Amino acid sequence: MARRPSAEPPPQDTKIIDVDVSTEMQSSFLEYAYSVIYSRALPDARDGLKPVQRRILYQMAEMGLRPDRGHVKSARVVGEVMGKLHPHGDTAIYDALVRMAQPFTLRLPLIDGHGNFGSLDDGPAAPRYTEARLAPAALVMTADLDSDTVDLVANYDNSLMQPEVLPAALPNLLVNGASGIAVGMATNMPPHNLVEVVAAARHLIEHPDADLEALMRFVPGPDLPGGGKIIGLEGIRDAYASGRGSFRTRATTRIENITPRRKGIVVTELPYLVGPERVIDKIKDAVLAKKIQGIANVTDLTDHEHGLRLVIEIKNAFNPEAVLTELYRLTPLEESFGINNVALVEGQPRTLGLKELLQVYVAHRIDVVRRRTSFRLRKRRERLHLVEGLLIAIADIDEVIAVIRSSDDAETARTRLMTIFDLSQEQAEYILELRLRRLTKFSRIELEAERDELKREIEELEAILADEGLLRRVVSDELGAVAAAHGTPRRTVLLEASGGTATAATVDRRKGPVDLEVPDTPCWVLLSATGLLARTADERQPSREGRRSAHDALVGAAPATARGEVGAVTSRGRVVRLSVVEIPGLPPTDGPPSLSGGVPVQEMVMLAAGERVVGLVSLLDGDERGVLTLGTAAGMVKRVTSDRPGRADEWEVISLRDGDEVVGVGTALDQDEIVFVTSDAQLLHFPASTVRPQGRGAGGMAGIRLAAGAKVVHMTVIRAEDMDGAVVASIAASSDALPGTVPGSAKSTPLAVYPGKGRGTAGVRVQRFLRGEDTLYAAAVAPERVRAVGSGGQPVELPPLDERRDASGTALSAPVAGLG
C-alpha cells in the first residue's frame, strides 16, 4: 500500500492573517452603504439631483441637445453618459432619463421627450425607439457652467471632468421633489409650485431671520403635477417644521347626469402617481368582494385632447355622495403621501424642513453668483488689459511695425515691444498676432467703445462683490426672472379638512338623494377668490372683521337654506342651479370664515373649457337684495328681470357677443352704485337706476367706454350705505408676465375719492403705472378693506390705504391669485 504524501509546508514568505467575520462584514457593509447613499439614492440639497440625473443633464448639455435643436435617440444619450460619466447599467440611466421627462412625475420636466415615455400605468418604450433633448428648464439648471461657478471633479477613470453639483438657477429639489431608497434611510419629497418656492426664497434672501410661518405664507403646501386636492394641512406643517410628515391626496370629482335617468361620478384628476387602470382594478375588486354597492359600470374616457375622464356610473337607488365616500375609503381615489425630506448637505445625509431646504439652496445660489461674478470680473480685466495695449499700438502703429520688421524673430520682437512701449508680455503677444484689418480708424473707435464698456462692467462687478446686499439682490432678481419664464399657476387645491360628505343613502324618487342629517335652516353660500364653495352654519352674514386665514377672500355670498338651492353665475352668462346640501358646511365662527374646508367649484358645476364661476345669486323667493346685475369684459352692463325658467338646471341671463365674457356679478337696488375697473387702470361708478332691467335674452347696454385694447377686469355693486367706507384695491404688472408669476405693485384707495360719472363714459384713473407695468391684472371693490390671497389660499398683505386718487402702487411681496 502506497504511503499518502504529506502536505507541503507553506512558503516561508506567506503570511496568513485571521480576520473576524463580523468585523469584515461590518466594514464591507459600511462601504456598500456609503456608495449607495452618496453615489446613487439621495439627491444633493443644492441642485436636487442624484448623481445619475446630474450626469445626464451635464452630458446632454455637452452634446448640445438644446430645446431649439432636434431630438436624438435616447440610446445615444444613454451610451454617452454610460461611457463617459456613469459606468453602471444602461437600464438605470434610461430610467432616470425617463423620469425627468414625465410631466406626471415632475412638476417642471427637465427633459423634452419624443415618443412613448410611459404613463402612470405603463412603462416607456425601449431607448432605441424614443428621442430626447433638454427642456427649457434644464438650461436654467446648467447655465454658467463655463464660468467657474461650481467645482469640477474627475470621472470614474480620471479621463474627464464633471461638475460636483449644477449651478441650478431654480430650486429643483422643492419644485420637482425626489424619491429614493438608500441603505438604512430613504427620501420622499413631493413637488411644489415654482412661483411659490421662488417667492419664499426671495423673502428669505431679504429676511434671513424669517420664521416658518412667514415662509408658509408663500409655500402653503405641495403642488402636484396632476392637480387633485390635498386634504388636511397639519401633516404638511409638521413636515415643513421637522422634515417628516404626511398628507392625504384626493381625486378631483364631480357628480353629473350621464344619462337622463342615471347619475355618475366623473373623475378628472387623480392623486399623485395614481393611474386610472389601478383605480379601475381596485373598484372592480371592491365590487366583487361586495365592499362597495351601487356601482353599475366604470368607463375610462381619457384621451390626449380632453385629458383624464373616468366615469363611474351609479345605480338609480343609491346616493352618489355616499358611494363616493366609500370609494375614497377603499380605493386609490384617496391616497396618503409620506414626506421624508432627506438630502445630502456638505456630503452628509440630513433631514431638512422647509426653511433649511431654502437656506441650503439660497446659500448655493449666492456662492454660484459670487463665483460667476469673480470669473466675469477676471475675464473683463484681462480683456481690458489687451484692449488698452492694442490702443497703444494703434496710436503709434508705424513705429510698432518698424520694431517688428527690424526684429530677428518673434521673441525678440515681443521683448522690444515690451521695452519700448511699456507693455506686458500678454499685450505684446496680442499685438504680434494682430491682423492688419484691425488697423483702420473705425477699429480704433470700436476698441475705445469696448474699453469704456469694459470699464463700466468692471465697476458693476466690483460693486457686486463689495456689497453683500447687492449680491443677494442679484440672486433674488435672477430667481424672479426664472419664475416669470418657467412658472405656472397652482394645480393642487389645499383644504384644511375634508368638508361635509354624504352619509345617508335614502332616496326620495321625486327629488333624488336627500341627506336627512341636515336640517333646512337659513345659511349663506360662499365662494372664495381661489374657487372654493362652502356654506355657513347659520344665517348670520359673514363677518368682515377678525383673523385672516386661508381662502377667506370672498368673491360671492348668497343667502339660502341648507336644503335649498343657489345659482352659480359663470363667465359664459349661465346660471347653474346648485343644491346647498351638497356643499360642505363650515363650523360656526364669530370671525371671518375660512373656506379651507370647502369644495372646488368645478366639482359642483360642469364648466366648458375657459369657463369659470364669477359669482353666486340667491334663488330664494322674495330676496330683497335687488336685481341680478352683470358686467362683461367688453364694458357691457345688464340688470336682469327676475323671471326664471321653472325648474331648469341652468339658464342664460345675458346674450354675449363673440369674445366677450361676464367678469362680475351682484344684486343692485336703484339707489346702489355699479363700479367698473379696467385693465388700463380706469374706474367708473354710476347709479344702478340708470340701467333699465331687461329680459334674459337681452345683451345689456353700455356700461363703460373702453380704450383700444383695454378690457374690464372687475365689476361689482356697492350698496348706497357702504359707499363712504368702500375700498378699491388694484394690482398692476406687465402684460407680458404669466399671471400669478410676478407680484406686481398694489394700491388701496377709498372709493369715495373717485367722482361718479355717467354710464357709458371712460371714468377716471385709479392707479399710475410704474416702469415696466402696462396693465391691471386684478382689481376689487369691497364695502371694507379688500383681502388678497395667493394661489394656495394663503393671505398676501396689501399696502395701507392711499388717499391719492391716481398714485402708483407699492411692490407686493408675493403674487396674488385673487382679491375679495
QUIZIDA-V735841 format. One record per residue. SS is DSSP state (a for helix, b for strand, c for the rest). PSI is psi in radians with two decimals (* if undefined). D_FIRST is the distance of its C-alpha to the first C-alpha in Angstrom with 1 decimal. Layout:
BEGIN
[[SS	PSI	D_FIRST] [SS	PSI	D_FIRST]]
END
This chain:
BEGIN
[[c	2.20	0.0] [c	2.55	3.8] [c	2.43	6.5] [c	2.25	9.3] [c	2.43	12.3] [c	2.61	15.2] [c	2.40	18.4] [c	2.43	21.0] [c	2.61	24.2] [c	2.66	27.3] [c	2.68	29.7] [c	-0.46	32.3] [c	0.02	35.2] [c	2.36	33.9] [c	2.04	35.9] [c	2.22	35.1] [c	2.19	38.2] [c	2.25	38.0] [c	2.35	40.9] [c	2.25	42.4] [a	-0.74	42.2] [a	-0.67	45.8] [a	-0.75	47.2] [a	-0.74	45.6] [a	-0.71	46.8] [a	-0.76	50.3] [a	-0.78	50.5] [a	-0.69	49.4] [a	-0.72	51.7] [a	-0.70	54.6] [a	-0.74	54.1] [a	-0.79	54.0] [a	-0.74	57.1] [a	-0.78	58.9] [a	-0.75	58.3] [a	-0.77	59.5] [a	-0.80	62.6] [a	-0.39	63.8] [a	-0.07	62.7] [a	-0.94	63.0] [a	-0.58	64.6] [c	2.45	67.6] [c	2.73	70.8] [b	2.36	72.5] [c	-0.28	75.7] [c	-0.91	77.7] [c	-0.04	77.3] [c	0.37	75.8] [c	2.54	73.0] [c	2.83	69.2] [a	-0.74	67.4] [a	-0.67	66.9] [a	-0.74	70.5] [a	-0.72	71.8] [a	-0.60	69.7] [a	-0.87	71.0] [a	-0.72	74.6] [a	-0.79	74.2] [a	-0.67	72.5] [a	-0.63	75.1] [a	-0.70	77.8] [a	-0.54	76.2] [c	-0.11	76.1] [c	0.49	79.8] [c	1.15	79.6] [c	2.85	83.0] [c	-0.41	85.0] [c	0.15	87.5] [c	2.98	84.9] [c	2.78	83.0] [c	2.70	79.9] [b	2.83	76.5] [b	2.38	73.4] [a	-0.57	71.5] [a	-0.60	68.3] [a	-0.74	69.6] [a	-0.80	70.3] [a	-0.74	66.9] [a	-0.75	65.3] [a	-0.77	67.4] [a	-0.77	66.7] [a	-0.71	62.9] [a	-0.53	62.6] [a	-0.60	64.8] [c	-0.57	64.9] [c	1.50	62.7] [c	1.00	59.1] [c	-2.98	58.3] [c	2.54	58.4] [a	-0.47	61.5] [a	-0.75	61.9] [a	-0.69	62.6] [a	-0.78	65.1] [a	-0.67	66.9] [a	-0.73	67.1] [a	-0.69	68.8] [a	-0.76	71.2] [a	-0.76	72.1] [a	-0.66	72.9] [c	-0.14	75.3] [c	-0.08	77.1] [c	2.01	77.7] [c	-0.32	81.2] [c	-0.12	80.3] [c	-0.80	77.6] [c	2.48	79.3] [c	-0.52	83.0] [c	1.54	83.3] [c	2.50	80.8] [c	-0.21	79.6] [b	2.37	78.5] [b	1.84	80.7] [b	2.54	78.6] [b	2.04	79.5] [c	-2.88	77.9] [c	1.71	76.0] [c	0.39	74.9] [c	3.02	74.3] [c	-3.07	76.3] [c	-0.33	75.9] [c	-0.30	74.2] [c	2.66	72.4] [c	3.01	70.2] [c	2.92	71.2] [c	2.93	70.6] [c	2.69	67.9] [c	-0.35	68.7] [c	-0.24	69.2] [c	-0.34	72.2] [c	2.81	74.0] [b	2.74	75.9] [b	2.74	76.8] [b	2.97	78.9] [b	2.47	80.0] [c	2.80	82.7] [a	-0.64	85.7] [a	-0.49	84.4] [a	-0.53	81.3] [a	-0.58	83.6] [a	-0.61	84.9] [a	-0.63	81.3] [a	0.05	80.5] [c	2.51	83.9] [c	0.37	84.2] [a	-0.46	80.5] [a	0.19	81.8] [a	0.49	83.9] [c	0.71	81.3] [c	-0.44	81.7] [c	2.82	78.0] [c	2.54	75.0] [b	2.48	72.6] [b	2.79	68.8] [b	2.65	66.1] [c	-2.95	64.3] [c	-0.47	60.5] [c	0.29	59.8] [c	0.41	62.8] [c	-0.36	64.4] [c	2.87	67.4] [b	2.58	69.5] [b	2.68	70.5] [b	2.43	72.8] [c	-0.57	71.5] [c	2.64	74.2] [c	2.69	77.0] [c	-0.59	80.7] [c	1.35	81.4] [c	0.03	85.2] [c	2.56	85.0] [c	1.36	83.3] [a	-0.64	80.5] [a	-0.78	78.5] [a	-0.65	81.3] [a	-0.79	82.8] [a	-0.15	79.7] [c	-3.04	77.5] [b	2.73	73.7] [b	2.49	70.7] [b	2.61	67.1] [b	2.02	64.1] [c	-2.80	62.2] [c	1.93	59.5] [c	0.03	61.2] [c	2.83	64.7] [b	2.82	66.8] [b	2.51	70.2] [b	1.79	72.8] [b	2.28	76.2] [c	2.74	79.0] [c	2.78	81.3] [c	3.00	84.8] [c	2.24	88.0] [a	-0.77	88.2] [a	-0.74	92.0] [a	-0.74	91.5] [a	-0.73	88.5] [a	-0.71	90.4] [a	-0.71	93.5] [a	-0.73	91.5] [a	-0.72	89.8] [a	-0.64	93.2] [a	-0.70	94.6] [a	-0.61	91.7] [a	-0.73	92.4] [a	-0.57	96.1] [c	1.44	95.4] [c	-0.39	92.0] [c	0.21	92.7] [c	2.44	93.2] [c	3.10	91.7] [a	-0.68	89.8] [a	-0.67	92.9] [a	-0.69	94.6] [a	-0.57	91.7] [a	-0.22	91.5] [c	-0.50	95.0] [c	-0.64	93.6] [c	1.49	90.2] [c	-0.32	90.9] [c	3.03	87.6] [c	2.77	85.2] [c	1.78	86.5] [c	2.57	84.0] [c	-0.62	83.9] [c	0.10	84.7] [c	-2.20	87.5] [c	-2.88	87.7] [b	2.54	88.6] [b	2.13	87.1] [b	2.04	88.0] [c	2.10	88.2] [c	0.00	88.2] [a	-0.72	87.0] [a	-0.59	83.4] [a	-0.74	84.4] [a	-0.71	86.2] [a	-0.76	83.2] [a	-0.70	81.0] [a	-0.46	83.5] [a	-0.77	83.6] [a	-0.24	80.0] [c	-0.10	78.0] [b	2.42	76.9] [b	-3.04	78.9] [b	2.76	79.3] [b	2.85	82.1] [b	2.33	82.7] [b	2.47	83.5] [b	2.51	85.6] [c	2.69	86.5] [b	2.11	90.0] [b	2.80	91.7] [b	2.71	95.1] [b	2.19	96.6] [b	2.82	98.4] [b	1.77	100.2] [b	-0.38	97.8] [b	2.89	99.9] [c	-0.40	103.5] [c	0.11	102.3] [b	2.41	98.9] [b	2.82	97.6] [b	2.82	94.3] [b	2.10	92.3] [b	2.12	91.9] [b	2.13	89.1] [b	-0.29	89.7] [b	2.44	87.3] [c	2.81	83.9] [c	2.86	82.0] [c	2.18	79.9] [c	0.38	77.0] [c	2.22	77.7] [c	2.74	78.1] [a	-0.61	80.4] [a	-0.66	77.5] [a	-0.72	75.9] [a	-0.78	79.2] [a	-0.75	79.8] [a	-0.75	76.4] [a	-0.65	77.0] [a	-0.77	80.5] [a	-0.74	79.2] [a	-0.73	76.5] [a	-0.65	79.1] [a	-0.76	81.6] [a	-0.62	79.0] [c	0.02	77.9] [c	0.55	81.7] [c	-0.45	81.6] [c	2.36	84.5] [c	2.74	87.5] [c	-0.02	90.3] [b	2.15	88.5] [b	-0.61	89.4] [b	2.73	87.6] [b	2.18	85.9] [b	2.30	86.6] [b	1.90	85.3] [c	0.43	88.1] [c	2.38	86.6] [b	3.00	87.4] [c	-0.47	87.6] [c	-0.76	91.4] [c	-0.12	92.1] [b	-2.81	88.8] [c	2.32	87.2] [c	1.77	89.1] [b	2.05	87.3] [b	2.09	89.7] [b	1.90	89.0] [b	2.28	91.5] [b	2.39	92.8] [c	2.71	94.0] [c	-0.59	97.8] [c	0.19	97.7] [c	2.60	95.5] [c	2.05	96.4] [a	-0.63	94.7] [a	-0.69	94.6] [a	-0.69	92.8] [a	-0.72	90.3] [a	-0.67	89.8] [a	-0.73	89.1] [a	-0.62	86.3] [a	-0.70	84.9] [a	-0.64	84.8] [a	-0.59	82.9] [a	-0.16	80.3] [c	2.97	79.8] [c	0.18	79.1] [c	-0.30	82.9] [b	2.17	82.5] [b	2.75	79.4] [b	2.44	78.4] [b	2.11	77.4] [b	2.14	75.6] [b	2.27	76.5] [b	1.60	73.9] [c	1.35	75.1] [b	2.18	72.0] [b	2.89	72.1] [b	2.21	70.9] [b	2.01	73.4] [c	0.69	72.5] [c	0.04	68.9] [b	2.34	68.7] [b	2.26	68.9] [b	2.62	72.0] [b	2.11	74.0] [c	2.44	77.5] [c	-3.11	80.9] [a	-0.81	83.6] [a	-0.72	85.2] [a	-0.73	81.9] [a	-0.76	81.0] [a	-0.66	84.4] [a	-0.77	84.3] [a	-0.76	81.0] [a	-0.78	82.3] [a	-0.74	85.7] [a	-0.67	84.0] [a	-0.80	81.9] [a	-0.63	84.9] [a	-0.74	86.9] [a	-0.74	84.2] [a	-0.83	83.9] [a	-0.64	87.7] [a	-0.79	87.9] [a	-0.66	85.2] [a	-0.70	86.8] [a	-0.72	90.2] [a	-0.72	88.8] [a	-0.81	87.2] [a	-0.65	90.4] [a	-0.76	92.5] [a	-0.77	90.3] [a	-0.68	90.5] [a	-0.60	94.3] [a	-0.72	94.8] [a	-0.77	92.8] [a	-0.72	94.9] [a	-0.68	98.1] [a	-0.76	97.2] [a	-0.73	96.8] [a	-0.74	99.9] [a	-0.69	102.0] [a	-0.67	100.8] [a	-0.64	101.6] [a	-0.62	105.1] [a	-0.74	105.6] [a	-0.73	104.6] [a	-0.56	106.8] [a	-0.51	109.8] [c	0.96	109.7] [a	-0.57	107.9] [a	-0.74	109.7] [a	-0.63	108.6] [a	-0.78	105.0] [a	-0.67	105.0] [a	-0.72	106.5] [a	-0.77	103.8] [a	-0.74	101.0] [a	-0.54	102.6] [c	-0.02	103.1] [c	2.56	99.5] [c	-0.62	97.0] [c	3.08	94.1] [a	-0.63	93.1] [a	-0.76	91.9] [a	-0.75	95.3] [a	-0.75	97.2] [a	-0.75	95.3] [a	-0.74	96.0] [a	-0.69	99.7] [a	-0.75	100.2] [a	-0.65	98.7] [a	-0.82	101.0] [a	-0.75	104.2] [a	0.14	104.1] [c	0.92	102.2] [c	2.74	99.4] [c	2.94	95.8] [a	-0.70	92.9] [a	-0.71	92.2] [a	-0.76	95.9] [a	-0.74	96.2] [a	-0.71	93.0] [a	-0.67	94.5] [a	-0.66	97.8] [a	-0.51	96.1] [c	0.09	94.5] [c	2.37	97.8] [c	2.55	99.0] [a	-0.50	102.6] [a	-0.24	103.6] [a	-0.02	103.2] [a	0.10	106.2] [c	2.86	108.9] [a	-0.65	111.3] [a	-0.66	109.9] [a	-0.62	106.4] [a	-0.71	107.9] [a	-0.74	109.5] [a	-0.74	106.1] [a	-0.69	104.4] [a	-0.69	107.1] [a	-0.70	106.7] [a	-0.70	102.9] [a	-0.80	103.4] [a	-0.71	105.6] [a	-0.71	103.3] [a	-0.72	100.3] [a	-0.70	102.3] [a	-0.77	103.2] [a	-0.69	99.6] [a	-0.71	98.4] [a	-0.73	101.0] [a	-0.77	99.8] [a	-0.69	96.1] [a	-0.64	96.9] [a	-0.67	98.9] [a	-0.77	96.0] [a	-0.48	93.6] [a	-0.31	96.2] [c	1.91	97.1] [a	-0.64	94.5] [a	-0.72	96.9] [a	-0.67	97.6] [a	-0.79	93.9] [a	-0.57	93.4] [a	-0.65	96.4] [a	-0.77	94.8] [a	-0.78	91.6] [a	-0.77	93.7] [a	-0.68	95.8] [a	-0.65	92.8] [a	-0.72	91.3] [a	-0.68	94.7] [a	-0.66	94.6] [a	-0.76	91.1] [a	-0.70	92.3] [a	-0.59	95.4] [a	-0.61	93.4] [a	-0.06	90.5] [c	2.65	91.6] [c	2.75	92.3] [c	2.76	94.1] [c	2.46	92.2] [c	-0.54	90.6] [c	2.31	89.4] [b	2.34	91.9] [b	2.19	91.4] [b	2.35	92.6] [c	-0.70	92.7] [c	2.96	92.3] [c	-0.22	91.7] [c	-3.13	95.4] [c	2.37	96.7] [c	2.64	94.9] [c	2.43	96.0] [c	-0.33	94.9] [c	2.36	97.3] [c	0.33	96.7] [c	2.44	100.1] [b	2.23	102.0] [b	1.98	105.7] [c	-0.25	106.0] [c	-0.57	109.3] [c	-0.10	108.1] [b	-2.91	104.3] [b	2.40	101.8] [c	2.22	103.5] [c	1.88	101.8] [c	-0.15	103.6] [c	-0.13	102.5] [c	2.01	104.7] [c	2.66	108.4] [c	1.20	111.0] [c	2.71	112.2] [b	2.57	113.8] [b	3.14	111.4] [b	2.42	111.0] [b	2.26	108.5] [b	2.55	107.3] [b	2.16	105.8] [b	2.89	104.1] [c	-0.36	104.1] [c	0.16	100.4] [c	0.50	101.0] [b	2.46	100.2] [b	2.47	102.2] [b	2.90	102.8] [b	2.61	105.5] [c	2.91	107.0] [c	-0.30	106.9] [c	-2.99	110.7] [c	0.02	114.0] [c	2.34	114.3] [c	2.47	114.6] [c	2.29	111.6] [c	2.60	112.4] [c	-0.04	112.8] [c	2.84	112.0] [c	-2.94	108.9] [c	2.47	105.4] [c	2.35	103.9] [c	3.12	100.7] [c	2.48	98.6] [c	0.46	100.3] [c	0.19	103.7] [c	1.87	105.7] [b	2.37	107.7] [b	-0.08	109.3] [b	2.46	110.5] [b	2.18	111.7] [b	2.31	113.3] [b	2.54	114.7] [b	-3.02	113.4] [b	2.72	112.3] [c	-0.49	108.8] [c	0.41	108.9] [c	-2.62	111.3] [b	2.69	110.8] [b	2.91	111.3] [b	2.34	111.5] [b	2.11	109.2] [b	2.21	111.0] [b	2.93	108.9] [c	-0.27	109.5] [c	0.07	110.3] [c	0.39	113.3] [b	2.64	111.8] [b	2.11	112.1] [b	2.23	109.1] [b	2.28	109.5] [b	2.45	106.9] [b	2.11	106.3] [a	-0.57	106.5] [a	-0.41	104.2] [a	-0.12	101.3] [c	2.28	101.7] [c	2.46	99.7] [b	2.61	101.9] [c	2.60	102.0] [c	2.67	102.2] [c	2.49	105.6] [c	2.58	106.4] [c	-0.27	109.5] [c	-2.88	108.4] [c	2.50	107.6] [c	2.48	105.2] [c	2.10	101.6] [a	0.34	100.6] [a	-0.43	96.9] [a	0.19	96.5] [c	-3.02	98.3] [b	2.43	97.2] [b	2.35	97.2] [a	-0.47	100.4] [a	-0.26	98.7] [a	-0.32	96.9] [c	-0.37	100.3] [c	2.24	102.2] [c	1.95	101.1] [c	2.50	101.8] [c	2.96	101.9] [c	2.24	100.3] [c	-0.12	102.2] [c	2.56	104.1] [c	2.82	104.2] [b	2.20	106.1] [b	-0.23	108.9] [b	3.09	110.6] [b	2.66	111.4] [b	2.43	114.6] [b	2.48	115.7] [c	0.25	116.4] [c	2.48	118.3] [c	2.37	121.8] [c	0.41	124.5] [c	2.17	122.4] [c	0.24	125.0] [c	-0.20	123.0] [c	-2.94	124.7] [b	2.42	124.1] [b	2.21	120.7] [b	2.33	120.9] [b	2.60	118.6] [b	2.51	118.2] [b	2.88	116.4] [c	-0.47	114.8] [c	0.08	117.7] [c	0.21	120.2] [b	2.61	121.5] [b	2.53	122.5] [b	2.36	123.2] [b	2.23	124.3] [b	2.31	123.4] [c	2.75	125.6] [c	0.13	124.1] [c	2.37	123.8] [c	2.58	120.3] [c	1.12	119.1] [c	-2.28	118.6] [c	0.45	115.0] [c	2.54	113.3] [c	-0.45	109.9] [b	2.77	111.1] [b	2.72	114.2] [b	2.53	115.4] [c	-0.01	117.9] [c	2.55	118.6] [c	1.94	118.7] [c	2.54	116.8] [c	2.85	117.3] [c	2.29	114.3] [c	-0.12	112.2] [c	2.78	113.8] [c	2.75	112.2] [b	2.29	113.3] [b	-0.23	112.4] [b	2.66	114.2] [b	2.56	115.6] [b	-3.09	117.9] [b	2.34	120.8] [b	2.32	124.3] [c	2.89	127.7] [c	-0.58	130.7] [c	-0.08	131.0] [c	2.94	127.4] [b	2.38	126.1] [b	2.28	123.8] [b	2.30	121.6] [b	2.47	119.9] [b	2.33	117.6] [b	2.91	116.6] [c	-0.40	113.8] [c	0.43	116.3] [c	0.70	117.1] [b	2.48	120.3] [b	2.36	121.4] [b	2.31	124.2] [b	2.50	125.5] [b	2.79	128.4] [b	2.49	129.9] [a	-0.39	128.3] [a	-0.31	131.9] [a	-0.04	132.1] [c	1.99	129.4] [c	2.26	130.8] [c	2.47	128.3] [b	2.86	127.2] [c	2.97	125.5] [c	-0.50	121.8] [c	-0.09	122.1] [c	2.81	124.0] [c	0.07	122.4] [c	-2.94	124.2] [b	2.97	126.4] [b	2.21	126.0] [c	-0.89	124.7] [c	2.50	124.1] [c	2.16	124.8] [c	2.54	121.6] [c	2.90	121.2] [c	2.26	119.4] [c	-0.12	115.6] [c	2.82	116.0] [c	2.86	115.1] [b	2.26	115.5] [b	-0.28	112.5] [b	2.41	114.0] [b	2.42	116.9] [b	3.06	117.8] [b	2.28	120.8] [b	2.22	122.1] [c	2.60	124.3] [a	-0.69	127.8] [a	-0.23	127.3] [a	-0.02	124.0] [c	-0.67	125.4] [c	-0.55	126.2] [c	0.00	122.6] [c	2.61	120.7] [b	2.45	118.2] [b	2.23	117.0] [b	2.34	113.5] [b	2.59	112.4] [b	2.16	109.3] [b	2.63	109.4] [b	-3.04	106.7] [c	2.43	106.0] [c	-0.28	106.2] [c	-0.30	103.2] [c	2.54	100.9] [c	2.27	98.8] [c	2.34	100.4] [c	0.02	98.5] [c	-0.39	96.8] [c	2.43	99.5] [c	-0.74	101.4] [c	-2.94	104.8] [b	2.48	107.9] [b	2.74	109.7] [b	2.37	113.2] [b	2.24	114.9] [b	2.47	118.7] [b	2.40	121.3] [a	-0.48	122.6] [a	-0.37	126.1] [a	-0.16	126.2] [c	2.08	126.1] [c	2.57	129.5] [c	2.56	129.8] [c	3.01	130.6] [c	2.66	131.8] [c	2.42	129.4] [c	0.05	128.4] [c	3.14	128.7] [c	-0.26	126.0] [c	-2.84	125.8] [b	2.82	125.1] [b	2.38	122.1] [c	-0.40	119.7] [c	2.42	117.2] [b	2.30	117.2] [c	2.47	114.1] [c	3.02	112.1] [c	2.30	110.8] [c	-0.20	108.1] [c	2.48	109.4] [c	0.17	111.4] [b	2.67	111.0] [b	2.09	111.0] [b	-0.15	107.8] [b	2.59	108.7] [b	2.71	111.8] [b	2.56	113.0] [b	2.20	116.3] [b	2.74	116.1] [c	-0.53	118.6] [c	-2.81	116.9] [c	2.40	114.1] [c	2.50	111.7] [c	2.60	108.0] [b	2.52	105.2] [b	2.68	101.6] [c	-3.05	98.5] [c	-0.45	96.4] [c	0.15	94.4] [c	-0.03	97.6] [c	2.50	97.3] [b	2.52	100.8] [b	2.20	102.0] [c	2.28	104.7] [c	2.71	107.9] [c	2.80	110.4] [c	2.92	113.4] [b	2.38	116.7] [c	2.05	118.5] [c	-0.21	122.2] [c	2.35	122.5] [c	-0.78	123.0] [c	0.60	121.3] [c	2.87	119.1] [b	2.93	115.5] [c	3.08	112.5] [b	2.39	109.9] [b	2.35	106.3] [c	2.75	104.0] [c	-0.31	100.7] [c	2.69	99.0] [c	2.57	99.7] [c	2.24	101.8] [c	-0.35	101.0] [b	2.63	104.0] [b	2.58	107.3] [c	*	109.1]]
END
